[in-house]
Amino acid sequence: MAAVVWGAQRFAGRAARLFLLPGRTSRMFCTVTQEKSTGPNLEEESTHHHREQKSDSDSAGTAKLLTEEKTKLEEQLKEMTDKYKRALADVENLRQRTQKLVEEAKLFGIQSFCKDLLEVADVLEKATESVPKEELKDENPHLKNLYEGLTMTEVQLQKVFGKHGLVKLNPLGAKFDPYEHEALFHVPVEGKEPGTVALVSKVGYKLHGRTLRPALVGVVKEP
């Protein structure tokens, strides 16, 4: 019994000392309070940090997608620009070719007609060349008048040819040109350079710089 009383008194004394130390008690209370309040704050910070990381990750992914989309659009724009430039170049080339064809049609549309008229010019030329010059006297007025009429007709015809771009080619003594002359034969001629035209059998014609009919010639060759 005495032991029980003594234990109770000892416990009461310790309790009294505990209540008599307000600083220690308050510190213990604050520590418990802080421990209680710290738990939720850590969870909130962790959640907030996780949200920030997720937000940063989403922003990085969005930026990457936008960059890829921008690159793709730039490539498409470049491709379309190249196609547009090629199309413009093709249209311009087509326009120039069409314009050239139209101009050539205007210039050379009379080509067939001119070829037919060349036969008339050849006949007139042969007719004037066949008249003996010694027969052109006042004693023979009919032949003289006929010759003068043929000559005037030939001159007028050549003027009309020149007006429409048709020019006679008489290359006697000129260098042989395969684009304007057609060689019928080769003959050695003393005193003349080989490769030159020694004889013109039939004159040629050019229409606006293009050979309409090559001159038929004989070409000088080396002896």
FENKAPE-V490222 format. One record per pair of residues at least 24 apart in sequence whose ideal C-beta (glycine too) atoms are under 10 Angstrom apart, sorted by the first residue. I is the first residue (numbers start at 1). J is the second residue. If there is no record, write none. Layout:
BEGIN
I_J ; I_J
END
This chain:
BEGIN
103_208 ; 104_208 ; 104_210 ; 106_208 ; 107_164 ; 107_165 ; 107_207 ; 107_208 ; 107_209 ; 107_210 ; 108_165 ; 108_207 ; 108_208 ; 108_210 ; 108_212 ; 110_164 ; 110_165 ; 110_166 ; 110_207 ; 111_166 ; 111_207 ; 111_208 ; 111_210 ; 111_212 ; 113_164 ; 114_161 ; 114_164 ; 114_165 ; 114_166 ; 114_205 ; 114_207 ; 114_212 ; 114_213 ; 115_166 ; 115_205 ; 115_207 ; 115_212 ; 115_213 ; 117_157 ; 117_160 ; 117_161 ; 117_164 ; 117_166 ; 117_205 ; 118_161 ; 118_166 ; 118_168 ; 118_202 ; 118_203 ; 118_204 ; 118_205 ; 118_212 ; 118_213 ; 120_153 ; 120_154 ; 120_157 ; 121_153 ; 121_154 ; 121_157 ; 121_158 ; 121_161 ; 121_166 ; 121_168 ; 121_203 ; 121_205 ; 122_202 ; 122_203 ; 122_213 ; 123_150 ; 123_154 ; 124_150 ; 124_151 ; 124_153 ; 124_154 ; 124_155 ; 124_157 ; 124_158 ; 125_150 ; 125_154 ; 125_157 ; 125_158 ; 125_168 ; 125_202 ; 125_203 ; 126_202 ; 127_151 ; 127_153 ; 127_154 ; 128_153 ; 128_154 ; 161_205 ; 161_207 ; 164_207 ; 164_208 ; 165_206 ; 165_207 ; 165_208 ; 165_209 ; 165_210 ; 165_212 ; 166_205 ; 166_206 ; 166_207 ; 166_208 ; 166_212 ; 166_213 ; 167_204 ; 167_205 ; 167_206 ; 167_207 ; 167_208 ; 167_209 ; 167_212 ; 168_203 ; 168_204 ; 168_205 ; 168_206 ; 168_215 ; 169_200 ; 169_202 ; 169_203 ; 169_204 ; 169_205 ; 169_206 ; 169_211 ; 169_212 ; 169_213 ; 169_214 ; 169_215 ; 169_217 ; 170_197 ; 170_200 ; 170_202 ; 170_203 ; 170_204 ; 170_215 ; 170_217 ; 171_196 ; 171_197 ; 171_200 ; 171_203 ; 171_204 ; 171_214 ; 171_215 ; 171_217 ; 172_196 ; 172_197 ; 172_198 ; 172_199 ; 172_200 ; 172_203 ; 172_215 ; 172_217 ; 173_197 ; 173_198 ; 173_200 ; 173_220 ; 174_200 ; 174_215 ; 174_217 ; 175_219 ; 176_215 ; 176_217 ; 176_218 ; 176_219 ; 176_220 ; 177_211 ; 177_214 ; 177_215 ; 177_217 ; 178_214 ; 179_206 ; 179_210 ; 179_211 ; 179_214 ; 180_204 ; 180_205 ; 180_206 ; 180_211 ; 180_213 ; 180_214 ; 180_215 ; 180_217 ; 181_211 ; 181_214 ; 181_215 ; 181_216 ; 181_217 ; 181_219 ; 182_211 ; 182_213 ; 182_214 ; 182_215 ; 182_216 ; 182_217 ; 183_214 ; 183_215 ; 183_216 ; 183_217 ; 183_218 ; 183_219 ; 183_221 ; 184_216 ; 184_217 ; 184_218 ; 184_219 ; 185_216 ; 185_217 ; 185_218 ; 185_219 ; 185_221 ; 186_218 ; 186_219 ; 186_220 ; 186_221 ; 186_222 ; 187_218 ; 187_219 ; 187_220 ; 187_221 ; 188_220 ; 188_221 ; 188_222 ; 188_223 ; 189_218 ; 189_219 ; 189_220 ; 189_221 ; 189_223 ; 190_220 ; 190_223 ; 191_220 ; 192_220 ; 193_220 ; 193_222 ; 194_219 ; 194_220 ; 194_221 ; 194_222 ; 194_223 ; 195_219 ; 195_220 ; 195_221 ; 195_222 ; 196_220
END
